[in-house]
Amino acid sequence: MEKISRRLFLKKAVAGLAVMAVSPSLLACDADDAEGAKIRKIAPLAGCYDVVVVGGGPAGFIAAIAAARRGAKVAIIERYGFFGGMATTGYVAPISVFALKNELVIGGIPWEFVKRLESMGGAFIEWPKANIDFDIELYKLCCQRMILEAGVDIYTHSAMVGCQIAGKSIDSVIIENKNGLETLEAKVFIDCTGDGDLAHMAEVPMQPNPDNELQPSSFCFILSGVDTDSELLNKCMYHNGINGPSQCKPVREKLLKMKAEGVDMPDFGGPWFNNVLHKGSVAVNMTRRATDSTNNRNFSATECQLREDIFTFTKILKENFKEFKNCYVASTAPQAGIRESRRILGVHTVTADEYVSAFKYEDSISRGIHPIDIHASKGTNQVRIDLNKPAYVPYRALITKEYPNLLVAGRCISTDRQALASLRVMASCMGTGQAAGAAAAQAVANNQKVQDIDTAQLVGVLKEWGAVL
């Protein structure tokens, strides 16, 4: 009988749930019925599925809808009580970028979502780039409606605390919520956690980071009481490439001058002021601090510092710019935004050279047109490389060589750091999520490993949905 790696689950579960009495013998158990029964007693089986999607962000909720529409029985796990990921948990706006010169680059279910949100009064499409300004609460509602309409079972307020593995095949994931510990079994799993949490727990090899450098996190927030009718805001809070640079240059230049003159202020990016479809309010993206989102202590400490920075910058804006003289912090995001963390070492790693040159792979399943955008971990600088034509993403970047029933989508796909600096944005994540969901359902339907599916068939399905490939 093959040994099952339940150690990852139990170490995490026991550490976090000390009230549970767990026998030390369970810390390393073989795949026999007796030990399996003990695991089920601790974490009862809550459901058996064709596909389980972990993470309900832009990649995850699209992946779940895609898999369900291809006939799979699907569940989605989300640690918050709503979906949307960095759009709704991080207040990252706008959704960038769906088009180049009025021509869609990312279509299909992601674009269907945008149009549905627009019909609800929750989205404003900024052509010619098709950046999407959105109402945060309507975004949550639109996600929820489309997921439920697709017949997906939802497990919100649920944290994945581990997985059970036979060889390299994932048998199940264990979640924790108000019901306690629960087990979800599936034939295929899709990691859409952003940080590659499921892949990490399953000991999937990750991309090396020899310099130990990560792009910084930013804690976005909503300022209300802002003069959004002013010339300054009208020029900078729409990111269509027509009204000037996305960052608010007059505010940036004054802040840099103040910093050079000795005014004590934290490092900042942008600033970027973003339309949230409500007069007098903007989403602000300007805080930045280096952090590792996969290290709980480090990320928690960084968020505390960033929350202080939010109110520091609000005071500075209020006192130095007439457009913000009556502003106040109306809301802070549930968590700081994350630009970079783990990335799997996939069958193929998308490189910057391939990406910038728009190299088309035989198994291309999604596109990207956002600039390569690398924020300095310290200071106020950023490197930006605009793309002349849309780039491609191969299916092989969503899978590993050895794990037969695992796909990833979103920020943790197999790329180098430079390509990630474009592909990390939400429209691109939706595109890879769509492909992963369709691929997972195809693997289940044909009883195949994810490495063995017919990618031509997959591409055909994506094109039928409207993907631009």
N, C-alpha and C positions, 0 to 999 in steps of 0.2 A: 504494500500500500504506500502510495507516495506521501511524503511529508508535506503538511500544510503549514504555511507561514502565518500562524495566528499571533505570533509574538508582538507584531506591531500594534495590533488592535489592543491586546491585553495590557501592554505597558501603558498605553495612553488612557485606556478606560479605567484601570486601577488607580492611576495617578490622579485622575480627575474626579473619581467617584469612590471615595474612601468608605462610604457607607455600605458598599457592596462587599460581601465576604466572598473572596475568590481564592480557591485553593492554589497554593504555589505550584502544584503539578500542572496546572493549566497554562503556566507561562511558556511551556514548550511542549505542544501536544502533537501526536500523530493523527493522521486522517482515519481514525477508526470510529465506529458508531458511538462508542461510549464517550469519547472525548467530544465528538460532535454534538452529542446530546447535552453535554455540560455547557458548551457554548450557546446552544439554543435556549437553555434554561436562563442563562444570563441575558441573552439578547434574542428574544423570540422572533420567529420569522413573521415579518409584516407583509411581505408580498414577493411573488415570483414574476419576473418580467422578461421580455425580450431584450429591452434596452433600458439601462439606468443612466441618466445624465446627472453628473455631480456638479452643481453650480448653476444658478439661474441668471447669470449675466447675459450680455449680448450674444456671446457664443452659445451659452447653455439653453436659453429659452428658444432660440431659433433651432438648435439641434433637436430639442425635444419635439417641437412641432413638425420638423422635417421627418424624423423617424416615425412619428405617429401617422403622418399622412401617407407613408409608404407601407402602412398596415401593421407596424410593430406595436406591441403592448409596451407602453413607455411610462416610466416614473422619472420625476425630476426632484432633486434634493437641493434645498436652498436654506442657508443658515439664518437669513432674515425672513421677515413675514411678507415679503413682496419680491418681485423680480425686477430685473433691469441692470443689475451690476453697477458699474461705475457711473452710469447715467443717473441712477436713483439712489445708490448707496454712497456715491462719491461726488454727486452734483457736477460731473464733468460734462461740459457743454461747449460747442455743439457736438452732435454726432458727425464725425469727420471720416472720410469724404466719400460721397457716392458717385461723383461724376467728374468728367473732364470736359470742359467746353460744352456743357449742356448734354453730353452723351454719357449715359449710365455706364459705370464700370462694375458696380455690384448690384445685381438684380435678384429676382426671385422672391423668396419669402421675406428677406430683409427689406426689400423695397415695398412689398405688400404691407409689411408692418408700418413703414413710414406713411404710406398713403392712408392706411386705416387710422393712424394717429392723427393725420391731417384732417380727415373727415370728422373726427371727434373734436376738432378745435384745439388739438394738442401739439401741432407741429407747424412750423413755418420753414419752407424749403428755400434755401438761399442759392439760387442758380447764379452763375453757371457751374459752380462746384458741387451743388446739392449738399452743402452742409445743412444739418437739420437742427434748428432751434426747437426746443420742446418744453412743454409744461411737465414738470416732474411727476405730479400726481396722476395726470392723465396717461403718462407713459406707463406707470405701474398698472393702471386699469386696463390699458390696451394689451399689455403683456399677459395679464391674467385672463382676459377674455379669449385671446387666441390660443393660449395653452389649454384652457378648459374645453374650448370648442373642438380642439384636436383630439380630445379624449385622454389627455395625459393625466396620470395620477400625481398629485403634488404632495410633497413632504416639506413644508416650510417650517420655520423655527426649528430646523433640524441640522445639527452639526455632524459631519462625517468624522468618526473617531478612529476608523480603521477598516481593514479589509482582510478577507481570508483568501489564500492563494494555494492552488495545487500546481506545483511546478511553476510555470510562468503564466498560468491561466487564472484570472480572478474569478472566484466562485461567488463572492458576495461582498457587500460593504456593510459596515455597522454604523448606525446613526444614533444620536442621542437627542432626545427631546423631552417634553413633559410626560410622555408615556414611559420614559426610561430608555434603556438600550433596546434597539430593534435591528433586525437583519433584513436586508433586501437582496435577493438573488437575481441574477440576470445572465443572459447569454453573452451580451456585449455591454461594455461600460464606456462612457465618454467622459473624460476629465475636462471640465470647463471651469475649473476653479481659479484660473488665472495664475495661481502659484504652483500649479501642477501637484496638488496635494495628494490625489489618489495615486498618480504615477510615482511620487516620492515614497509613499507608504508601501507600494508594491516593489520598491527598490529598482525602478527603471533608471538606467544611466541618464545623467543630465549633462548639458553642455558645460564645458569647463569655464571657469572664470579666474584665470591666473592673476589678473590685476586686482581681483576682489573689489571691483568698482561697480556700482549700480547707479542708475539714474535716480534722482531724488523723488521723494513723495511730496505731493501737494495736498493741502487740506482746503477744499473749496467750500464756499459759503455764499449765502444769499444776503445781499444788502438791499434794504428797502429805504424809501425816502430819498431816492436818487433822482436827479433831474434827467430822466431818460429822453426828454425832448430836446436837450441841449445839443449844440453842434458837436461838442466833444464826444458824447456818448453815441450820437447818431453815426458818427464816422467810424467808431471803433467797435461797437458791439454787434456788428454784422460782419461775418467772416467770409464774404463772397469773393474777395480778391479785387473788388471794384473800388471800394471806398478807402483803400490804403492797407497797410499791414494789419494783421490780426491783433498784435499787441498794441496797447494804447501808448503811442510814442510820446505825446506831450507829458503824460503822467510818468512814464518811465524815465525820461530825461531829467525831469525835476527831482525824482527820487534818487537817481544816480548822483546828481549834483549835491543833494542834501547829504547823502552818504559820504561823498568825497570831502565835504566840509566838516565832517565829524559827527553828524547826527547819528545817534545810536539807533540802528534798525537792523532787523534780521536780513539775511539774504532773501532775494525775491526773484521770481521769474515774471516775464511779461511786463506789466500786468495785462491780463485778458479779462475784459468785461463782456459777459455773454447774455444774450437775449433769452428771457424765460417766459415771454409772451404776456407779461403783466406790467403795465405802465408803472414806473417808479421803482422797479426791482430789477436787479441784475445778479447773475451768478458770477462770482469773482474767483479767478484762478491766479494766485500770485505768491502764495507761501511756498517754501521749498526747504526741505532738510533731507540730508542723506539718511537712509535707514534700510534695514533688511526686514521686509514684511513677513519673512518666514521665521523670524526670531521674535517670539511673543514679547519678551522683556524689552528688546530694542524698539520694536514697533510701538508698543504701549508708551514708552518714554518719549518717543518722537512725536506721537500724537499729542501728548500733553504739551510739549514745546510748541507744536504747530497751532494748538488752540490759543495759546498765549499770543502767538504771532498774528492770528486773525484779528484779535482786538487791538493789538499794537498798530497794525496797518489801517484798521478802520479809523482809529483816532487820527492817524497821520493824514488819511484821505479827507476826513471831516474838517481838519484844521487848515488844510493847504489847497483845497480845490473847491471852488464854489458849487460845482455840480454835486458835491457830496456833503455839503454843509449840514443837511438835515438827515443824513443817512444813519442807519442803525443795523445791527446784525439781526436779521429776521430768522435765520436758520443756519445751522452748520450741518454739513453732511454727516451721515451716520458713521462714516470712517474716512480716513485720508485716502486719497487716490494713489494707486501704485503703477509706476511705469515699467518696472522691470524686476523680475525675480527669477524663478526657475524656468528653464526651457529643456524639454527632453532632447536626448540625442537620438534623433529619428533615423529612419532608413535613408533619408536625404536631408541635409541641412541647407536651407536657403541662405545663400551668401549675398553680401551687398553688391558684388559685381553682377551676379545673376539678376538681382532685383532691379538695379538701376538700368541695366541694359534691356529689361523686359524680356528676358530669356523665356521662351515658351517650352514647357516640358510636355512630354507625351501624356502625362497624367495631370495636367493643370486642372484644378477644380475651383479656384477662386482667383480674385484679382486684388490689386491695391494701387492707390494713387496718392495717398497722403505723403508729404515730404518725409524724408529721413530726418528725424527731429530728435537730437540728442541733447538733453539738458545736463549741464555740468553738475556734479554732485555737490560742489561747493562754489560759492560766488553767484553771479547773476547771468553768466553767459550760456549760450546754447548754439549748437551747430545744426544748420538746416541745409539740406540738399533737396532741391525740387526735382521731381521726376518729369521727364519730357513725354513719357507715354506710360500707360498702365502696366504694372508689373504682374507677375503670375505667381501662384503658389501651387506646388505639386501635392498630390495626395500622399506621397511618401513622407512629407513633412508632418503628417498627422498620426503616423504609426511608427512603432519600433520594429526592430528585427525579430525579437523573440517573444513578444507578448501577443498571443493570438486573438484576444478578445478585448483589446484596449485601443481606443482612439483618443486623441486630444484635439482640442480646438481652442482658438483664442490666443491669449498672450503666451501660453506655454508650449506652442508648437516648436518644431525644430528649425531654428534660425540662428544666424550669428547676431551679435549685438547690434550691428548697423542695420540689418534688414528688420530686426525687431523694432527698431526705432520708428519704422513706418507701420509695420503690421500690427503693432499693439493697439492701434486706434479702433474705435467701436465698430465702424462700418466693416472694416477688414475682419474683425472678430466674428461678426455676423456671417460673413461669407464663408469662413472656415467652419463655423458651426453648422451652417446649412449642409455643407458637404459631408461633415462627420455624421450628422443625423441620417442622411440618405444612405451613406456607406454602411452604417451600423445595421439599418433595416435590411439592406441588401445581403449583408453577411449572414444575418439570422435566417432570411428567407431561403438562402441557398445552402445553409449549414456549412459555411466556409469560415476560415480564418480571415481576419481583416486584411492580412497581407495577400490573400489569394483572390480577392474579388475582381471582377471584370471592370476595370476603370473606364473603359469605353462605355459600358452600360451606365455606370455612375454619371459620367459626363452627360450622357443622353438625357437622364432624368433631370439633372440640374438645368440643362438647356430648356427642357419642357416647362420647367417652373419659371424660366425667364433669366437664369444666370447668364452673364455676359462672358463667354469663354472662347 
